[in-house]
């Protein structure tokens, strides 16, 4: 089949494998991704006799999430919110297309990259401790904006989801399996693809738990006394820890709480508005400048002075 921008498609025995390979070294959820995925889904779902779909990566990592440069410069709330709507629409199209979809996580999947995996019906990762999986958005002042706050509770339970989301946690592949963030581990790419095809063969007609009102794992269910106690305690703990100066954690608690009371597509709108509100804030821009750009500059030792004077024997550092 023909290749879309950043995506290639192969079909064998009714199972399509879509391989993401964005320009550059990593897959990110920018305009190229959105345009390419939209065209790819149109082509894939038109395949006669399609039985399943595997989402894979042509880069070392599965997907690194949002483009930080785009997020840093974004200031138009309407544009940001529309971006969440378009991306969520594509992810919903992926998971409601009528065939089972497997995420082949052969490398790190973070932020929007893991949200893409969440929109798949089954997630298989390589059993490699170097692979990171998670939703670290809270660590840069925002929240997941492509369904992460609404899908994760159905996989790991409400309490564990709040801990992962509000803490901006990243877990290595084995720990991600233990937490329920992925469904299985494979020893290598070849075994992963075999496992993915076997799962597709055995799970025709699979429906996402949020689309069939399945109960949440972990025991705590929406509207119960245990749920009310959980959210009350989470709000108190968050305020004690942040003194109200870290709005992302509070926003995550609110969005999860509100989403549990709504149908799934409405809950995505609530998440998108909260993400937009935070994304345009000065605090997020400052956090990105310090925790992303400045940190990378330090790691690369950019801008350090050079001195070849052989008489220098000691160096003193003043200040912080």
Secondary structure, 3 states (H helix, E strand, C coil): CCCECCEEEEEECCEEEEEECCCCCCCCCCHHHHHHHHHHHHHHCCCCCCCEEEEEECCCCCECCCCHHHHHHCCCHHHHHHHHHHHHHHHHHHHCCCCEEEEEECCCEECHHHHHHHHCCEEEEECCCCCEEECCHHHHCCCCCCCHHHHHHHHHCHHHHHHHHHCCCEEEHHHHHHHCCCCEEECCHHHHHHHHHHHHHHCCCCCCHHHCCCCCCCCCCCCCHHHHHHHHHHHHHHHHHHCCCCHHHHHHHHHHHHHCCCCHHHHHHHHHHHHHHHHCCHHHHHHHHHHHHHHHHHHCCCCCCCCCCCCCCCCCCCCC
